[in-house]
Amino acid sequence: MSFETAQKFLDKLFEQDKVYWSNYFLKSIFEYKYVILDFFGGEVSLFPQLIEQIVQYFLQKAAKYCPQWTESYAIRLNTNLTTYFRGSPFRDFCLRYLPHIQMLGTLDGCKSFHDKTRLYPSGKGSFDDALRGWKTWAEDSGEKISSRLTVSPENMEYLMDSFHYFVDELGLKEFRFYFTSEDTWKDKDKLRFKEILKQLADEAIEKYPNVYIWFFDTAYERNVKFANCGINGSVICLNWNGLIYNCFRFAEDSNALNRETYYLGDVEHGITRQDRLDYYRNFIIKWEDKCKKCPIHNCDPCPAFAYEYTGDLAKHPHYSCDLNRIGFDMGYYYFSRRIAWLMKKIENHSLKQEDLIYGKDSEVIRYFTEEEDGRDSKDKNS
């Protein structure tokens, strides 16, 4: 992206040109108390000078139109952190804006897991450089290294190794991962994934009960949601070529099947595809009955993913339905064992505050405590 493209976009954004934006924004953007400047790549860390130019221009416009944003803003950076090291231009930029930086780094797991997919053009794995970046960022910011694994049939055998690496070697107290939603999972892969999840659940309960596992928590708890990303004008995306989207997932850079991009306009003319914007807003209430009636209720439909694989925002490809069911079953299995573990801790009077790492834990404690109080009261009255 050129600075001129970003500059023109910010000019129109702050001027709130109603013709240019059509009815994309449902209220004045200045009613928002906080702004996130979200930079995606490619690899954004290769262009710290351009990012700083954009940030500085944003702050100049904010000082004129919405002074509160000069303090109430964040710079979110999606990066592999391989270029974050002492003396690098990217690190120097981050240090200048440290209180406002939100670093979304990619460390996929142990070295074998990470280097399976995160390769340099030469074929060399990027794990060592990414880990160096994470450690340097952790020292600079005080933030802990975090996991963000994407599990696929090709790398799922490394999931347990990655769990041990993050927990045993890096000392993390949470482990986050999710599976790919594309049509690459064969039936045998799904069965093997379920076996690995059961192994993880068993080991987590028996040896690591104080480690939060995001996948089990969300797979068991989530309800069907109807995507609202950008639907109310709270998000707007500018691609490097000047096309405007409500989400970066619609951009050609994210479109693996090379389908026509679902852009809404461009930086020169503003919102020009009112038909697409109207359809996007209206289709939300027309989601398939199959999804609404699903007994699992744990998927989060992405219209960009649906469009890429079916050509229709409202037609879910259902590639991940079996995996969602597996996730639900294993989440139920994990929490059934966890409830038994909590009950044992209560009976032994050994429960500590640090044992309560899930929202569900407190509910379990409250339920059994109230039940026990009820029994005590009944005994006193008899």
Secondary structure, DSSP 4 states (H G I P E B T S, - for coil): --HHHHHHHHHHHHHT-HHHHTT--SS-GGG-S-EEEEE-SS-GGG-HHHHHHHHHHHHHHHHHH-GGGGTSEEEEEEE--TT-STT-HHHHHHHHTGGGEEEEE---SSHHHHTTT-B-TTS-B-HHHHHHHHHHHHHHH-PPP---EEE-TTTGGGHHHHHHIIIIIS--SEE-EEE--STT--HHHHHHHHHHHHHHHHHHHHH-TTSEEHHHHHHHH-------TTTTSS--EE-TTSEEESSGGGSGGG-TT-PPP---EETTTEE--HHHHHHHHHHGGG--HHHHT-SS------HHHHHHHHS-TT----TTHHHHHHHHHHHHHHHHHHHHHHHHHHHTT---GGG--SHHHHHHHHHHHHHHHHHHHHHHH-
